[in-house]
Amino acid sequence: MTKFGISEYIRNFWFNLCSILLLIVMMILTTGMISNIDEKAGMYKIARKYMDYDSMYLASIENKNIEELKEIGDVNYVQTIEGDCGTNKLIRGCVYSREIMKNMKPKLEYGTYPDKVTVDSNTVKALISANPYGIKAGDTFTYSVSTLGESVPVNVYVTGVIKEGQRLYITLNKTFINMSYEDFFPVYSYEQTEDVRLIIPESEISKMSEAMKASLCDNVMINPKGTLTQEERDAIYDRIADYDITGETPYPEPAELVNRNNTMFKIEFMKYIPLSVVTIVLLCISIIGIVNIKTAKSTRYYGIMYAYGMRYKKAQIIEGVSMTFNCGLAVIFTVSLIKLQQKMEFFGEINCNLNMPQIITITGICIIIIFCSMFAAKGVLKEHTPVQILKNKN
């Protein structure tokens, strides 16, 4: 029966090929849709955690004051340091926390992420922006940070170069009363600002503790513990407002900011509803079509197996193995095409990533198709005799 099953799979080569191609298309469409939603949701997750009705914001404070703020509640901020890699070659370093790196991992022009690279214990792994200094992925340079009147050298290995025109968690360009959560993550472009950025993972700062003494904490978000009255919030804010070295800043009222955030995210999410509906409908049609056509084309095969004494349970297993093979090939080609597109950008910049939500979705598609095929085989064999099956085929 195994040989017969293989011969039937080969005999249905063109159907299997079309099934694989259809699965590839559906997996890529689904992955792209989830990637776009996931990217928007990353910023919103941070906003929901730190931007509440009692939240407070500071543009820039000294590092020594951050511990006091942490006693108030949850605090989110980006540590920044000023340094250079030579005369008049300024670079601003930004430390990305694990939370920020998880929810807002910078897109790369080329190269790879720091956690994918191994270097010696004295070298800091980081990402760099476009720059006029000729620094690119794979380069090592000395980053000199001025602290307490001295220059502290830091050995930096660049693992990748970040893309232009994306939102990063960096120092705010400006603050204004009509800000939304997206404005706390400015769009960065070296071409516009001529400001070279070095993004350093939080896990690397232990290698540059001396240099970090000169750091500032920028773009600070504070979400106090519990619920505060307006008087309690005002008292806390009056106490910490002087920490802001930039002076008075026109941040929006917390309640207005939260309401604006919720409205904007709903608007952004609504944009993806038509695409989501179309993708889900096409996915359902594809699954039903593949299963029904596969069942129809295999009825003669089922009849012969049944006539030779094979019951539906064994037929289910063989059918499941056949569809598993198709799904496996589809997954391999889908992953390969996505990786190739990310590297070569044949169709321009398309947001299509392979993170956990996408992997779970692809796995779910495969499981549904495999089980549907197995139950379809069971239905044909259980409800008909071998003679009926063969007659229906003819």
C-alpha positions in Angstrom: 0.0 0.0 0.0 2.9 2.3 0.6 4.2 1.9 -2.9 0.6 2.4 -4.2 0.3 5.6 -2.2 3.5 6.9 -3.6 2.5 6.1 -7.2 -0.8 7.9 -6.7 0.9 10.9 -5.3 3.2 11.0 -8.4 0.2 10.4 -10.7 -1.5 13.5 -9.1 1.7 15.5 -9.5 0.0 18.6 -11.1 -2.7 18.7 -8.5 -0.2 18.5 -5.7 2.0 21.2 -7.4 -1.0 23.5 -7.7 -2.0 22.8 -4.0 1.6 23.7 -2.9 1.5 26.9 -5.0 -1.9 27.9 -3.6 -0.7 27.2 -0.1 2.4 29.4 -0.6 0.3 32.3 -1.9 -2.1 32.0 1.1 0.8 31.7 3.6 2.6 34.8 2.2 -0.6 36.9 2.2 -1.5 35.9 5.7 2.1 36.5 6.9 2.1 40.0 5.3 -1.2 40.9 6.9 -0.2 39.8 10.4 3.2 41.5 10.0 1.6 44.9 9.3 -0.9 44.6 12.2 1.8 43.3 14.5 4.1 46.3 13.7 1.4 48.8 14.5 0.4 46.9 17.6 4.0 47.0 18.9 4.0 50.8 19.5 0.4 50.6 20.9 1.4 47.9 23.4 4.0 50.2 24.9 1.6 53.1 24.8 -1.1 51.2 26.7 1.4 50.2 29.4 2.9 53.6 30.0 0.3 56.1 28.8 -2.6 56.1 31.3 -4.9 58.7 32.7 -2.4 59.5 35.5 0.8 59.3 33.4 3.5 61.9 33.4 6.1 62.7 30.8 9.6 64.3 30.9 11.7 65.1 27.8 15.1 64.6 29.3 16.5 64.0 32.8 19.9 63.1 34.3 20.5 59.4 34.9 20.8 59.9 38.7 17.1 60.8 38.9 15.7 57.7 37.2 15.6 55.5 40.3 13.4 57.9 42.1 11.0 57.8 39.2 10.9 54.0 39.3 9.6 54.2 42.9 6.6 56.1 41.5 5.5 53.4 39.1 6.4 51.9 35.7 9.0 54.0 33.8 10.0 53.8 30.2 12.9 55.8 28.8 15.7 55.7 26.3 19.3 56.2 27.7 21.4 58.4 25.4 25.1 59.2 25.3 27.1 61.5 23.2 30.3 60.4 21.6 32.4 60.3 18.5 34.6 58.1 16.3 37.1 60.8 15.4 37.4 64.5 15.1 34.0 66.0 14.3 32.5 62.6 13.8 29.7 62.7 16.2 27.5 59.7 17.1 24.5 59.7 19.5 24.1 56.3 21.2 20.7 55.1 22.3 20.1 52.1 24.6 17.2 49.9 23.7 15.6 48.0 26.5 14.5 44.4 26.0 10.9 45.5 25.9 11.5 48.1 23.2 13.7 45.7 21.2 10.9 43.1 21.3 8.0 45.4 20.3 9.9 47.9 18.1 12.9 46.0 16.7 14.5 48.4 14.1 14.2 47.3 10.5 17.6 46.8 8.9 19.0 48.0 5.6 21.4 45.1 5.7 23.3 43.1 8.3 21.8 41.2 11.3 20.7 41.9 14.8 23.2 42.0 17.8 21.7 38.9 19.4 22.6 36.8 16.4 26.3 37.6 16.6 29.0 36.5 19.0 32.0 38.8 19.9 34.5 39.0 22.7 33.5 40.1 26.1 35.0 43.6 25.8 33.3 44.5 22.5 29.8 46.1 22.4 27.4 44.9 19.7 25.2 47.6 18.2 23.3 48.8 15.1 24.1 52.0 13.3 22.2 54.4 11.1 23.3 55.7 7.7 26.4 57.8 8.2 29.1 59.7 6.3 31.9 58.1 8.2 32.0 54.9 6.1 30.9 52.7 9.1 29.0 49.6 7.9 27.9 46.2 9.1 30.8 44.1 10.1 33.0 47.0 11.0 34.6 47.6 14.4 35.4 51.1 15.6 36.3 53.0 18.8 33.4 55.0 20.2 34.8 57.8 22.5 32.3 59.0 25.1 33.1 62.1 27.2 32.3 61.6 30.9 33.5 63.6 33.9 36.0 65.5 31.7 37.6 62.3 30.4 37.2 60.4 27.1 36.1 56.8 27.7 36.8 54.5 24.7 34.3 51.8 23.8 35.0 49.1 21.3 31.9 48.7 19.1 31.1 46.0 16.6 28.4 47.0 14.1 26.1 44.1 13.3 23.7 45.9 11.0 22.6 49.2 9.5 19.1 50.4 10.2 16.7 51.5 7.5 15.8 55.1 6.9 12.3 56.5 7.5 11.1 54.2 10.3 9.8 55.1 13.8 12.4 54.7 16.5 12.3 55.1 20.3 14.8 58.0 20.5 15.0 61.6 21.7 11.9 63.6 20.8 12.2 66.1 18.1 9.6 68.3 19.8 6.6 68.1 22.1 3.1 69.6 21.5 -0.3 69.4 23.1 -1.9 67.4 20.3 0.6 64.5 20.4 -0.5 60.9 20.0 1.4 57.7 20.9 3.1 57.7 17.5 4.7 61.1 18.1 6.6 59.6 21.1 8.4 57.4 18.5 9.7 59.9 15.9 10.4 59.0 12.3 14.2 58.9 12.0 16.0 59.9 8.8 19.7 60.7 8.6 19.1 62.5 5.3 16.9 65.0 7.1 18.6 65.4 10.5 22.2 64.4 9.7 22.2 62.9 13.2 24.1 59.6 13.3 22.5 57.1 15.7 24.0 54.0 17.4 21.4 51.6 18.8 22.8 49.6 21.7 20.9 46.7 23.3 20.4 46.9 27.0 22.2 43.6 27.5 25.4 45.3 26.2 25.7 48.3 28.5 27.5 46.2 31.3 30.5 46.3 28.9 30.5 50.1 29.0 29.6 51.0 32.5 32.0 53.9 32.7 30.7 55.5 29.5 27.1 55.2 30.7 27.8 57.5 33.7 27.5 60.4 31.2 24.1 59.2 29.9 20.8 61.0 30.0 17.3 59.5 30.1 15.2 60.9 27.3 11.6 60.5 26.2 10.6 59.5 29.7 7.1 58.0 30.3 5.9 57.4 33.9 2.8 55.5 34.8 2.2 55.8 38.6 1.1 52.8 40.7 -2.6 52.6 41.5 -5.0 55.4 40.7 -4.2 58.9 41.7 -6.5 61.9 42.3 -5.7 65.0 40.3 -4.2 66.6 43.4 -1.9 63.6 44.0 -0.8 63.6 40.4 -0.1 67.3 40.4 1.9 67.1 43.6 4.1 64.3 42.1 4.5 66.1 38.8 5.4 69.4 40.5 8.2 67.5 42.4 9.7 65.8 39.4 9.1 68.5 36.8 12.4 70.3 37.8 14.3 67.1 36.8 13.6 67.9 33.1 16.7 69.7 31.9 14.9 71.0 28.8 12.6 73.2 30.8 8.8 73.4 30.5 7.4 71.3 27.7 3.9 71.4 26.3 2.9 67.7 26.8 -0.8 66.9 26.2 -3.2 66.2 29.1 -3.0 62.5 30.0 -6.7 61.8 29.5 -6.7 63.5 26.1 -3.6 61.6 25.1 -5.2 58.2 26.1 -8.4 59.0 24.3 -6.5 60.1 21.2 -4.3 57.0 21.3 -7.4 54.7 21.4 -9.1 56.5 18.6 -6.0 56.5 16.4 -5.3 52.8 16.9 -8.9 52.0 16.0 -8.5 54.0 12.8 -5.3 52.2 12.0 -6.8 48.8 12.8 -9.8 49.5 10.7 -7.6 50.0 7.6 -6.7 46.3 7.9 -10.2 44.9 8.2 -11.0 44.7 4.4 -7.6 43.0 3.8 -8.2 40.7 6.8 -11.7 39.7 5.5 -10.5 39.1 2.0 -7.5 37.0 3.3 -9.7 34.9 5.6 -12.3 34.3 2.8 -9.6 33.3 0.3 -8.0 31.1 3.0 -11.3 29.3 3.7 -12.1 28.9 -0.1 -8.6 27.6 -0.7 -8.8 25.0 2.2 -12.2 23.8 1.1 -11.2 23.7 -2.6 -8.0 21.8 -1.9 -9.7 19.2 0.3 -12.7 18.7 -2.0 -10.7 18.4 -5.2 -8.2 16.1 -3.5 -11.0 13.9 -2.3 -12.7 13.9 -5.7 -9.4 13.0 -7.5 -8.7 10.2 -4.9 -12.0 8.4 -4.9 -10.7 5.6 -7.2 -7.7 5.3 -5.0 -9.9 5.0 -1.9 -12.0 2.4 -3.6 -9.0 0.2 -4.5 -7.6 0.5 -1.0 -11.0 -0.3 0.5 -11.4 -3.3 -1.9 -8.1 -4.7 -0.7 -9.2 -4.6 2.9 -7.8 -1.3 4.0 -10.2 0.5 6.4 -10.6 4.2 6.6 -8.2 4.7 9.6 -5.2 3.6 7.6 -6.5 5.5 4.6 -6.7 8.6 6.8 -3.1 8.2 7.8 -1.9 7.8 4.2 -4.0 10.9 3.1 -2.6 12.8 6.1 1.0 11.9 5.1 0.4 13.0 1.5 -1.0 16.4 2.6 1.6 16.8 5.3 4.3 16.5 2.5 2.5 19.2 0.5 2.3 21.5 3.5 5.9 20.9 4.4 7.1 21.8 0.9 4.8 24.9 0.9 6.3 26.0 4.3 9.8 25.5 3.0 9.2 27.6 -0.1 7.2 30.3 1.8 10.0 30.8 4.3 12.6 30.8 1.6 10.7 33.4 -0.5 10.1 35.6 2.5 13.8 35.5 3.5 14.9 36.1 -0.1 12.5 39.1 -0.4 13.8 40.6 2.9 17.4 40.3 1.6 16.9 41.2 -2.1 13.7 43.3 -2.1 12.6 42.1 -5.5 9.1 43.7 -5.0 10.4 46.8 -3.0 10.0 47.1 0.7 7.3 44.7 1.8 6.6 44.2 5.5 6.6 40.4 5.8 8.3 39.0 8.9 8.5 35.6 10.5 7.8 36.1 14.2 5.8 33.9 16.6 2.3 35.1 15.5 3.1 34.4 11.8 4.7 31.0 12.6 1.6 30.0 14.7 -0.7 31.0 11.8 1.2 29.1 9.2 1.3 26.0 11.5 -2.5 26.4 12.0 -3.2 26.6 8.3 -1.2 23.3 7.8 -2.9 21.5 10.6 -6.4 22.5 9.4 -5.7 21.3 5.8 -4.2 18.0 7.0 -7.1 17.2 9.3 -9.7 18.2 6.8 -8.1 15.9 4.2 -8.0 13.0 6.6 -11.7 13.5 7.6 -12.7 13.8 4.0 -11.1 10.4 3.2 -12.9 8.9 6.2 -16.2 10.3 4.9 -15.8 8.7 1.5 -14.8 5.3 2.8 -17.2 5.1 5.7 -20.3 6.1 3.7 -19.8 4.1 0.5 -18.9 0.5 -0.5 -15.9 -0.1 -2.8 -18.3 -0.8 -5.7 -20.1 2.5 -5.2 -16.9 4.4 -4.9 -15.5 2.9 -8.2 -18.9 3.4 -10.0 -19.0 7.1 -8.9 -15.5 7.6 -10.2 -16.3 6.1 -13.5 
